[in-house]
Amino acid sequence: MSTNRREFIKKTAIGTLGASLGPSIHAMSAKSYSRILGANDRLQVAIQGLGRRYGAFLPAIAATENNIDLSYLCDVMRSQREKAAANVASLLPNQPVLENDIRKILDDPEIDAIFMATPDHWHAPGACMAMEAGKHVYLEKPCSHNPKEGELLVDYQKKYNKVVQMGNQQRSAPESREIIHEIHNGIIGEAYKAIAFYVNSRGRVPNQVLQAPPEGLDWELFQGPAPRRAYTAETWDYNWHWYGWDYGTAEMGNNATHELDIARWALQVKYPKRVEVVSGKYHYKDDGWEMYDTMDATFRFAGNKTIQWDGQSRNGYDKYGAGRGTIVFGSEGSVYIDRNGYKLFNLKGELLKEQQSNSTEGGIALGGGGDMSTLHAINFFDAIRGKAALTSPIDEGAISQMLTHYANIASRIDRPFDVDEKDGRIWNRKAMKLWSRKYEPGWEIKPA
C-alpha cells in the first residue's frame, strides 16, 4: 500500500479524516484510488497457508461490510493454491493472485495484513518478517514454536507497532467473554483451579519413508526456517505435527493452546511457579507418531492457584462428556466452559445457569472454523482501523502459549522444573537448552 493510503487509513481510524487526503490522492495509482474512492478504508489482505484452516477466515473477508480485498492466496503446494482459488471464486468479486513464496507478497506495498495459517515452524518467523515489512498479522496458534520466539514476537510488535492478533478464537466467543467477566466479578467466589482437557481418537500415523517430494510441493520453502532434511512420505499434509520437533509442537501447541488460554484468562494468572508433567506414547507404539500422545500437566501459580491439563490424543474415552473444554473451580461454585457456551454450578453441584451458544465453531474435527473465527477476524480488522481493542493481542497470547512450551519441554527432559514468575524463564539448565531451536542458516529471527 502506498504511503498516502496508509496515512489515510491511519487518520480515518483516529477520526480525523476531513482534509487528510488533500492533493496527495493524485499521487496514487488508479488501482489504489479506485479502492479508496467510496470505500474509505478498504484493506488489502493475503492468506499464507491454504490447508485446513484458511477457510475459517473467508466469511469475514467476504462480508461486504468489512470492506476487504483478498489480494493473494499463498501456499507452497500448488494443489492447495488451486483448490483455494476455486473455493473463493464464488465468494469474492475479485480473484486473488496465487503465490508460492510469501516473501514476494511481503514486498508488495499494497498489502495491509497477512493471515498466517502455516505449519507451526513458520509462524513466528513469518510474522516477524511481515511486521518488519509493515504488515499487520493474524497469527494462527501456536503463535510460536518455542519460548524464545514468543519473546521475539512481542519485541517485534512493540518495535513496529503493528496489530498482531493471535488465533485463539474462543477469546471472541460472546458466551466465553460473558462468563469470564462474571468469574472475575466473583460469581464463583475466588477462582483457584482450572482443568483444561482435550479428547480425540486419532488413529495410526504412517511411518516415515524417504521419497521424492510430491508433485507441486516446494519442499525448500515448506522447510523455510527449519534445518534441511530429505523429504519423507506423508510429511507435508498434517502429519508434520507428529514427525519430530522440526515442524510441530505436538498436541500442546496444536490444541491445548485454546483451553489453557481460557483457564489462564479465568484465573487471572501469568507465569507459573512450577511445571510438572507425566506423558508418553501409549497407542500404536510401532507407528510414525514420534511424540507423546497422552499428557497430564500441572501448572502451579502464586496465590495457590493451579491449572491442570488432561490431554488424550488417541483414546476417545470421554471422561468429561465433551471433546474439549475448561472447568473452573471457585470457593463458591464452578463453571464449565467450552465452544458451545457455559454451565454455572453451585457448591452442591446444582446447575444454576446454562448459556448455550449458537456458534458453528468446530471442536475436535480437523480444520474448524465458524462464528468465533469470524468474530475474531472482524475484531482484527476493527483493530487495524482503530475501532476496537484486540481480543487476543500477541503479548497476551504469547503468555498462554508459554504454558504449552513449558509442558513440551518438561515432557522432553522428563522432569519437573521451577519458573521465574517475573519473566517466565525456567530454573533448569537442561530445560533452557530447549528455550529456542536450530534454524536453517539465513532464516534466523534477528532481534528486533
PyMOL commands that set and color helices and strands:
alter all, ss='L'
color gray80, all
select helices_A, chain A and resi 3-13+22-27+30-36+54-62+64-66+78-88+102-106+120-132+147-160+169-172+174-184+219-223+239-241+250-267+371-384+394-413+429-432
alter helices_A, ss='H'
color red, helices_A
select strands_A, chain A and resi 43-48+68-74+97-99+113-116+136-139+164-166+191-199+274-280+294-301+305-312+324-330+333-338+341-345+351-356+417-418
alter strands_A, ss='S'
color yellow, strands_A
deselect
rebuild
show_as cartoon
